[in-house]
Structures are given as C-alpha cells and as structure tokens.
Amino acid sequence: MWKVFDGKSSDWDSLLSSNQSLQQYSFWGNKKFNDGWETLRLIKKSKSDDIVTCVQILIKKKYAFLYNM
C-alpha cells in the first residue's frame, strides 16, 4: 500500500539506495520548489511493514490559486 511520506528531508534521503537518480533526492525537490513545483513523496510498504520502494513526484503548480482553496 502506498502512503504519503511526511518525515524530514534527511530521513527521505536515508531511505534511498545509492544507485537512485539524483531527481529522487530531497535537494532536487527543494530546488524545484523555488521554480513553482510541489513535491509529493510516497513510500510503499509490504504486508510485514517493510519499505519496498519510494518515489518523489514533482507537480507543476500552473495555477497557484487553485491550490490555495
């Protein structure tokens, strides 16, 4: 089951394996935030509650007023 990751950036980075793309690290999401992107981080856990995978998704805020409702 996928869940939203709500921890700190340093905790997110520690979940990533050493062969991850740079775009999955928190510094990339933080950099893109300044350009109008929103970061969504998700983790997927197994039935035994082990983390199977994690992904960082960037969403472009085209119409910022829609997100402030």
Backbone hydrogen bonds, N-H to C=O, Kabsch-Sander energy under -0.5 kcal/mol:
donor,donor_aa,acceptor,acceptor_aa,energy
3,K,43,I,-2.5
5,F,41,R,-3.0
6,D,4,V,-0.5
12,W,8,K,-2.0
13,D,9,S,-2.4
14,S,10,S,-1.5
15,L,11,D,-0.9
15,L,12,W,-1.2
16,L,12,W,-0.8
16,L,13,D,-0.6
20,Q,17,S,-1.5
24,Q,21,S,-2.0
25,Y,22,L,-1.5
28,W,25,Y,-1.0
29,G,25,Y,-1.3
30,N,26,S,-2.7
31,K,27,F,-2.1
32,K,28,W,-2.5
33,F,29,G,-1.6
34,N,30,N,-0.9
34,N,31,K,-0.6
35,D,32,K,-1.3
36,G,33,F,-1.7
37,W,32,K,-1.7
38,E,59,I,-3.2
40,L,57,I,-3.0
42,L,55,V,-2.9
43,I,3,K,-2.7
44,K,53,T,-3.0
45,K,1,M,-1.6
46,S,50,D,-2.9
49,D,46,S,-2.0
52,V,44,K,-3.5
53,T,44,K,-1.3
55,V,42,L,-2.5
57,I,40,L,-3.8
57,I,55,V,-0.5
59,I,38,E,-2.9
61,K,36,G,-2.6
62,K,60,K,-1.4
64,A,62,K,-0.6
66,L,63,Y,-1.8
67,Y,63,Y,-0.6
67,Y,64,A,-0.9
68,N,64,A,-0.6
69,M,66,L,-0.6
